[in-house]
Amino acid sequence: MSRKSKEEIAEIYKKMQDHICRELEIADGTGLFTEDQWERPAGGGGRTRIFKGGNILEKGGVAFSAVHGPTPDKILNKLKLEKADFFATGVSIVLHPKSPMVPIIHMNIRYFEMDNGVHWFGGGIDLTPHYIDGADAKHFHQEVKKVCDQYDSTYYSKFKDWADEYFYIKHRNETRGVGGIFYDQLTAKDDAEFGKILEFSLSLARLFPKVYGFFMNKNSQIPYGENEKSWQRLRRGRYVEFNLVWDAGTKFGLDTNGRTESILMSMPPQADWEYMHEVAPGSAEEFTQNHLKKGIDWLSFD
Amino acid sequence: MSRKSKEEIAEIYKKMQDHICRELEIADGTGLFTEDQWERPAGGGGRTRIFKGGNILEKGGVAFSAVHGPTPDKILNKLKLEKADFFATGVSIVLHPKSPMVPIIHMNIRYFEMDNGVHWFGGGIDLTPHYIDGADAKHFHQEVKKVCDQYDSTYYSKFKDWADEYFYIKHRNETRGVGGIFYDQLTAKDDAEFGKILEFSLSLARLFPKVYGFFMNKNSQIPYGENEKSWQRLRRGRYVEFNLVWDAGTKFGLDTNGRTESILMSMPPQADWEYMHEVAPGSAEEFTQNHLKKGIDWLSFD
């Protein structure tokens, strides 16, 4: 893929939102997306699509946005950049399934460009099972690695480590889930590399409904009871803690007058907190707790 | 009251925790506090008391701590202070009632002192009704003002405005509840003023079980149904958003390796999120939404 303009990238990402929504509706079987179009007072806007009436999915959304205007001071100061206008476009997804046996998933691809030529890509995909299953985590990482390896043999290991660092709930000393990949501020040195990174982000986005559709179908058939539902609500509480306390994207959005309802579409439908919750020795909950760690090589897990 | 040493203040605050716990157990009727004693690796520790088995209260705690050691860099940098050891003690309370008709309440008193003589008091009390009732808010502010006025005729209006600013959910453009008072870094210029501020903090703490006991008793008798419970869960979600995104105390604790379970005892038992929730015109929920604003003079509300 050759170099594309920011407007072209926004168009491609918008079509990707369409593709992903369609695939998720098919995988779920009954739920449908409803769309909110919104405008950003300072420039640009977006299409937030929220899932309703799901058979497998309980709450979640697939959001597209393309915003522009003067670069917020927060970014300028943090990255020591000169004043200039910016353009940012991306697709962002969080899905909370009904069943505690189906993992929560998050995917994001984004492109940022300034009038002075500064540009970068960012993104990632990570899986947050309420119950960690070694084979599922392995399959997920294998699929993500396959996509990475098509573009750059260094991507997977670099971006896997980055995800372990990023999706980390520091005050709990645990990872959000089994990780995946995360990358940010990838700047292309020439048109060929630009095309490569863009194409990589699109392949990742195309992987998303395939790999998550697999878990939706397979794991929604696993029976569960009230014990598993109650653990799910506690794990959803940790998801809330990560997003509101540590997630740089969420914090930045809330801090800079982003569209709150679109940013917080990542919140679960319901979350519980319990003081000093303890998992039973030998339980699946304990197995999960013990595997919320950085640095696990899921590819060779067995 | 004359000047007290930091150890004496810690002892007084600890007794205050005992007093408040006893009063709350009486007001609730069935629930009891269980205690966790903990130590801080860098110095000091605390007694976290969590409420269980309540008739009126569903979840909450009354925490005492007295910690010391090298002052964290975050504080030194923020306040441009020279390196020195610190000592900090306080009582912190958050209570989530079962009934959506009973408000959530928060109270905190704290004292901070450094080896180089720097010292200050901080604290506050604020009420977060799931359903705002003008008469209740008026009564609460009247009681708080009475305590303030005993010590300083400027306290109430200064600290009421401070609470409006502090207990504000910026990304929702709404206050957390009907406010109350908030104060921080009150430094005494002499022993008499030191005694006055300390005594003020104790009066505030003594007011707490009286005024909240009044609401526990009165409001737990108001009938409610599933509609009110579901609104309560959404409002609890906003409480979570405030505490995790904006509350300086929570953020500081989580950032500096505080005891997570004690810090997050403020979390509700359960919280819901719904995309773009809309309140019905003319409903009690709409009345509440319309009164989550800064600058309301609750004393003259009718």
Interface residues (C-beta under 8 A of the other chain):
Chain A: D36 I50 K59 G61 K170 H171 R172 R233 G237 V240 E241 L244 V245 K251 L254 N257 G258 T260 E261 I263 L264 M265 M267 P268 P269 Q270 A271 D272 W273 E274 Y275 M276
Chain B: D36 I50 K59 G61 K170 H171 R172 R233 G237 V240 E241 L244 V245 K251 L254 N257 G258 T260 E261 I263 L264 M265 M267 P268 P269 Q270 A271 D272 W273 E274 Y275 M276
